[in-house]
Amino acid sequence: MSSRVFITGIGIISSIGENLEETLISILNSKTGIAPVKYLNTVHKELPVAEVKFTDRELFDLGNIPYNELLSRSGLMGIIAASEAIRTSGINVKDIPTAFISATTVGGMDVNERYYFDFIENNSKNKFIPTYDCAESTERIAEYFGLDEYLATVSTACSSSVNSIILGARMIKNGFVDRAICGGTECMTKFHLNGFNALSVIDKEPCKPFDDERNGTTLGEGAAFLILESEQNAFLPGKTIYAELAGYSNICEAYHPTATSNLGEGPYIAMEKAIKMAGLSVSDIDYINAHGTGTINNDSSEGLAIERLFGKYIPPFSSTKSFTGHTTSAAGAIEAVLCIIAMQNNLLLPNLNFKTQMNELGIKPIREIIKNVNIKHTLSNSFGFGGNESCLILSKV
Amino acid sequence: MKAYISGIGNISPQNTIEKGYIPDHYLEYKQEFMTSVEPNYKDYIEPLARRRMGKVIRRSIVASSMALKDAGIQLPDAIITGTGHGSIEETESFLISMLHHNESLLNPTPFIQATFNSISTQIAIHLNCISYNSTYVHRGLSFESALMDAVLLLNEGSANNVLVGGADEITKNHYIMTKRTGAWKEELISNKDLLASKTKGSMAGEGAVFFILSNKKLNNTYATLTGTKTFYNVKTSDDMNQHIIELLAKHNLNPSDIDVFLTGINGDFDKDQIYYAIASQLFADKTLAYYKHLCGEYFTSPAFALWLASNMIKRNYISSGVIVKGNKPASLRHILIYNRFNRYEHSLMLISAIE
């Protein structure tokens, strides 16, 4: 059993790049992935989105994945991100038992919305029927890499992939496995674009996290996976340790089916617990990757919770959703990877589109990229529908 | 670390709401799919809140309240749900409306209810329980994943009492759609004839079963959850035999210690053969039992099996209505539950009498 868990590989695909290198280039150039709708078949052309800039067909070529029409966009992005994570870690996934834990927010809704009436009305035995549910992409990604030791799919709305990372870490600490590949993948669907839009939480302009004139989030898509390993495995010769997963938390605020309480009680408890678990104090945190969706409710309650918890030690913070959009279930894993990129490159990541100081807050996010900063401890926040609040502390080793 | 099953609430197609229900006599269903016997919701949930809730959420809240009351606990330290589909009815409602109205004039309520974590989080809201909260959505392993998380929490010492459950619902449309994959029988059949059936497909069902898993024995504790494990893509019955032997060995047991082998036999003749093969190879002189004629086939039906096994252990009694083969054992010490979903997802749950 290992009391410590380390990240030994990372992989990412999002609207700002199809791998780690492209992602870093976009950040260094403050280049957002948010743009008008191009790939999703929706009538809501007025809403900006952060799409991965490839068609499904192009994703097969990008990942050098044998064509299979049943493989969904979420599955494709997941394979591409997990491939990079496995490559950067140099592991052979078959040499020791490896858990594979993925996360989803709307499951196979892309398939449902395309074929639903055919599923119901025609006796065509549509071959996509078995692919409509939550575990489809998890099983296809696992199958691609030959992972069959332990599989799970987590769904805590917008904090899903944080909880897939937490589960992997706990399985390692409990001695169930020595290695877990954890993360999440989510493609854009009409279903959740319309769901969020019906809730009036989508901005007609690219999202402006922590800005007084923010008016909602921008949805995005992508995937990220991280290789988690036990202490004895992580320190074997030839390994690169990207970070230590020093702390984490999961708390349900039990306040409202979609909103966070005004003073951000759930976010406050979640951040406090994760910092405490890492054995740190608030003044040790060098950077917060905020949940920062850009909705009126989130940024206000999260900002107030940060002020209340950190007091006079407010660390630099930003919402990278201004780059990647809100990638729902994938967001937690994507933002964990971005925290690691920040630590590796000594960069404080900016919060794009910030202009006006929020009325109720005395704090403001990082506006421009800041280089040559030694970042030792990062806090990543992910808060989901129903008050599923989760945080990660990733530390430089 | 021991995990005790200390409280249960079960909303199912049988009269499991009634305290002390035993499936000696069970309800017959000769229809396309089995639906749950509804509880008296007004005893549990305010009418206004209830109207907004999806069916599976309402049932889960009632089953959770029943489990807490059964265990004599006010608030759990964690809430974990496994669900294959969450609120299908609400998902369909939002989806159909979106497709019919060309993505306009949408009511967001069904969208919220359809979000898979709505079951766990609305239980938390109902109980005002600020605690660990998670949801697993992995097909036929959804409930077992939730159960494993609950065991981890107890091991870690981060919880004393975990509310953990499995919940799914069925709708007409969902039945129609999944029938096209060969999941359900073409012919109309009674659940009483499921075992004798020689055709393909099973009978669809639904249910919401919640448990209190505790690290200490409580007044009403049923049994211990000695071990549980999930497996993916097990290719042969020999491989599964090996997994079973390993799980039992980990707890210093061997197949001869198992009194009842409770399986996911669901009437799909070809797919059921693995259960019979394992039963004859490992448990030839033991009692072979099944449960899906009571609740139907659905992603989280193993939660129903855990309810059944826990009750059997507590009462030291097995209903003849669940026996496929073998005698009524004189005493029930260990029950092994084995379920397989669609060839790929396999799970084991080992339940034992309290020391």
Interface residues (C-beta under 8 A of the other chain):
Chain A: T42 V43 H44 T104 T105 V106 G107 M109 N112 E113 Y116 F117 F119 I120 N123 S124 K125 N126 I129 P130 Y132 D133 C134 A135 T138 E139 A142 E143 D148 E149 Y150 L151 A152 T153 V154 S155 T156 A157 N163 L167 R170 M171 K173 N174 F176 K190 F191 H192 N194 G195 N197 A198 L199 N250 I251 C252 E253 A254 Y255 H256 P257 T258 E265 G266 I269 G384 F385 G386 G387 N388
Chain B: I79 G84 H85 T91 F94 L95 I96 M98 L99 N102 E103 S104 L106 N107 P108 F111 I112 Q113 A114 T115 F116 N117 S118 S120 T121 Q122 A124 I125 L127 N128 C129 I130 S131 Y132 N133 S134 T135 Y136 V137 H138 R139 L141 S145 D149 L152 N155 E156 N173 I176 M177 T178 R180 T181 T230 Y232 N233 Y344
